[in-house]
């Protein structure tokens, strides 16, 4: 909302006691920059290997997850995406990584990436892949991640794995 750096549309700073008309609020919000969001989960098996999925629209593997819907909270998007992609209904655990990537290629806006702890999947947990998007899944040892993931994604997964035990959140911007 308006503050000293962003005055009200009239050109005067908005006072806390003044009403800011709804139409002016809408105009102010409309001029703000926007970005895209995505949410994913890090799952491990009892051996500590990371679950990766192979999208049919990419050359590399990734964590289960995807683009947030308009107005969707990141933890809700993570839960929805995991249910859609793996057929598993989870309550996402703690946030492990927040990533930010500058606009690139056909993507005209920055993207914010939220990686949550999905927990340990017990042996034999049934995984039902979303056939329209995914071709395969597998558990991969941390030492093998570079064979499956591009650099920035590998950094996020590695950071998430290290933060699972510390309770801290990693912030990983990429330009």
N, C-alpha and C positions, 0 to 999 in steps of 0.2 A: 504494500500500500504506500501511499505517498509519505515521504519523509523529507529531511533537509536536502538530501541529494536528488530526490525525485519529487518535486513539488506537485501539488494538486493542479489539475488542468487550468485553473484560473491564474496560475502563476504564483500564487501565494502558498506558503507551506500550510499543510493541513494541520489544524490544531486538534488535539485530542478531544476537545469538547464540541467541535463542529461536526455536523453530518456531512458525509461525502456522498453525493447523490449516486444511486445505483447506476445510472447511465454513465456517469463519469468514472465509476469504478470499472465498469465493463470496458470502457475505452482504454483506461490505464492498463488493465490486465491484457487486453488485446495487443498492445504494443510491446509487451515483454517477450524476451527470447524464449524459445522452447527447445526441448531435446527429447530424444527417444529413450525408452527404458526397457530393460530386459532383466529377467530373474532366472536363476538356475539353482540347482542343488548338487552338493557333493555327497555322494553315497560311497561307502566303502563296504567291502565284505569282511568277514572275520579275520582274514589274512592281511587286511589293511590296503588292499588294492582298490583303485578308484573306478567307479562305474562310468564308462563313456558310451555315448550313442553315436551311430553313424547316420547323419542325415543323407537323404537321397539327392539333395540339392547342393551339397558341398563336397569338396575333395578331402576334407579332413573330418576328424571326430570332434566331439564336444561333450559338455556336460548336458544332462537333461534339463530343459528349460526353454524359454523363448521370450518373445516380445510381449510387453505388458499391454493390456487393453486400455483404452482411454479412461482415465480416472481410477484405474485399478492399483491397489496398494501392492508393493513388491512382494510381500509374503503371501498375499492372496494369489498373485500371478504365478509365483513359484509353485504353490499347491495345485493350481489349475493346470499348469503346463506339465508337471510331473504326472498328474492323473491322466491327462490326454496322451502323453508320450509313452508312459510305462504301465498305465493301468493300476497305479499304486496311489492310494489316498494317504497323504502324510500331513502332519502339522509341521511346517518347516521349523528347524531348530534355529539357533542363533545366527545372526548375520556374521559372515566371515570376511567378505571382501566387498568393497565398493570400488568399481572401476569406472573410468571415464575415458572416452575416446573421442578425439576431434573428428569433425566431418571428414569423410574420405570417399573417393570415387563417386558412386551414384547416391550415397547417403549424404544429404545436404545439411544435416544437423548433428550435433554431438549425441553420443549415446552413453547412458549411465547403466552400469552393470551391477546387479546385486547378486551375490553368491551366498546361499544359506547352507547350513549344515543339514544334510538329509539323514544323517545317522548311519548306523551299521545295518546292512541288509542281511538277514539270516540266510544261511545256505538253503536253497530250495524256494526262496521267495519267488512267487510267480511274477514274471514280467511279461506284459502284453504290449508289444510294440505298436505304436501308431503307424500302420502300414502306409498311410498317405504321405508321411514325412520321413520315416526312419527305416533303414535297411537292416541294421544290426546293433548289437550292444555287446560289450565285454568289460571285464574287470582287468585293469592294467596296473602293474606295479609302478610306483613313483619313478623309479629309474628308467622306465620305458616311455614316459609321457612325451618326450621329445620326438618319438617316432609317430605319434598320433596327433599332436596338437601344434598349431602355429605358435610362435613366440609369445605374443601377448596373452593368449589363452592359457598357455603353459604356465606363465608367470602367475596368473590368477589362481589356477588350480593348485600350484605349489604353495602359494601364500595361504590359500584356504586350508590346505592340509596342515600347515604349520600353526595356523590360528585355531584349529579344532580343539587343541588342548589348552591353549593359553587364555581363551575367552576374549581376546583382543580382536579388533577389526583392522584389516589392512586397507589402505587407500592406494590404488594403483592407477594413476593417470597415464595416458599414452597420447603422444602427439603425432 
